[in-house]
Amino acid sequence: MALLDLLGRRWAMGVVWTLAETGPCSFNQLQDRCESISPGVLNTRLKELRAARLIERHAGGYAVSPRGRELYALLEPLGKWSKEWADDVLSAEAGPE
């Protein structure tokens, strides 16, 4: 439950996902890539995700840790499924053509 609590926090999963897909980022790069995240929220999430050992701080910025990479590999199929599900929902809402 602790992992789900952490990942359920605003932008936590987005930060892990972004770092896993784009590679190491500085704070500013990560903020740009996450678009609407505020500096305060990003700073808090980085601290929490580092404490959970899902991301690491390097000279070039932040990167997913080996555990973060494992987590991303587990979440990636869920992301694919959720895109298909969203398409199904949108198609059902649009109705027959």
Backbone torsions as a table, in degrees:
resi	resn	phi	psi	omega
1	MET	NA	-29.7	-179.3
2	ALA	-62.5	-40.0	178.6
3	LEU	-65.2	-44.6	179.6
4	LEU	-64.8	-35.8	175.6
5	ASP	-62.6	-46.1	-179.8
6	LEU	-63.1	-48.4	-177.3
7	LEU	-69.8	-21.3	178.5
8	GLY	-79.6	-8.6	178.4
9	ARG	-74.2	146.2	-177.6
10	ARG	-50.6	122.9	175.7
11	TRP	73.8	-2.1	-178.3
12	ALA	-61.7	-51.3	-179.6
13	MET	-67.0	-35.4	179.3
14	GLY	-63.1	-37.4	178.5
15	VAL	-67.1	-47.3	178.4
16	VAL	-60.2	-47.5	-178.1
17	TRP	-59.4	-46.8	-178.6
18	THR	-62.8	-46.2	179.9
19	LEU	-65.5	-37.1	179.6
20	ALA	-66.9	-36.4	-176.9
21	GLU	-85.4	-31.0	-174.5
22	THR	-105.3	-16.5	-176.8
23	GLY	90.5	-175.1	-176.2
24	PRO	-55.7	142.8	-179.2
25	CYS	-140.5	148.4	168.6
26	SER	-75.3	170.4	178.1
27	PHE	-56.0	-48.9	-177.7
28	ASN	-65.1	-40.9	177.4
29	GLN	-62.0	-43.8	-179.6
30	LEU	-64.1	-41.1	178.1
31	GLN	-62.4	-41.5	177.8
32	ASP	-63.4	-41.7	-177.3
33	ARG	-72.1	-27.3	177.5
34	CYS	-89.4	0.4	174.1
35	GLU	56.9	-81.1	-169.9
36	SER	-92.6	9.2	-178.9
37	ILE	-76.2	137.0	177.9
38	SER	-81.9	155.7	178.8
39	PRO	-58.6	-38.0	-179.7
40	GLY	-65.1	-44.8	178.7
41	VAL	-65.2	-43.5	179.5
42	LEU	-60.9	-44.9	179.4
43	ASN	-59.9	-44.2	179.1
44	THR	-63.2	-46.0	-179.2
45	ARG	-64.3	-40.3	178.3
46	LEU	-60.8	-42.9	178.0
47	LYS	-62.1	-45.6	-179.2
48	GLU	-65.3	-43.3	-178.1
49	LEU	-70.9	-31.2	173.9
50	ARG	-69.3	-41.8	178.7
51	ALA	-63.0	-32.7	178.5
52	ALA	-83.3	-1.7	179.0
53	ARG	62.9	32.1	176.4
54	LEU	-95.3	-22.9	173.2
55	ILE	-132.6	162.4	-179.1
56	GLU	-131.5	155.9	175.9
57	ARG	-101.9	129.8	177.5
58	HIS	-124.0	175.0	178.6
59	ALA	-58.3	-35.0	-178.3
60	GLY	-88.0	0.4	179.9
61	GLY	131.6	-140.7	-176.6
62	TYR	-109.3	147.0	179.0
63	ALA	-147.8	157.6	174.8
64	VAL	-70.1	145.6	176.0
65	SER	-83.7	173.4	174.2
66	PRO	-55.8	-39.9	177.3
67	ARG	-67.1	-37.8	176.4
68	GLY	-64.4	-36.8	177.1
69	ARG	-65.5	-41.2	176.8
70	GLU	-61.6	-44.2	179.6
71	LEU	-61.6	-44.5	179.2
72	TYR	-60.2	-41.5	179.0
73	ALA	-61.7	-33.2	177.6
74	LEU	-76.3	-34.1	-178.1
75	LEU	-81.3	-25.1	-176.2
76	GLU	-56.9	-44.9	176.0
77	PRO	-62.5	-33.6	176.8
78	LEU	-64.9	-38.8	177.0
79	GLY	-63.2	-42.9	178.0
80	LYS	-62.7	-46.5	179.7
81	TRP	-60.1	-42.3	-176.8
82	SER	-66.2	-33.9	176.5
83	LYS	-66.3	-42.2	177.3
84	GLU	-63.9	-42.3	178.7
85	TRP	-61.5	-45.1	179.6
86	ALA	-61.5	-40.4	176.8
87	ASP	-61.6	-42.3	178.2
88	ASP	-61.8	-44.6	-179.6
89	VAL	-63.5	-45.5	179.5
90	LEU	-64.0	-38.7	178.4
91	SER	-64.8	-41.2	179.9
92	ALA	-66.4	-38.2	179.3
93	GLU	-68.6	-33.3	-179.2
94	ALA	-72.1	-25.6	179.3
95	GLY	75.7	178.3	-179.5
96	PRO	-70.3	146.7	-179.0
97	GLU	-89.1	NA	NA
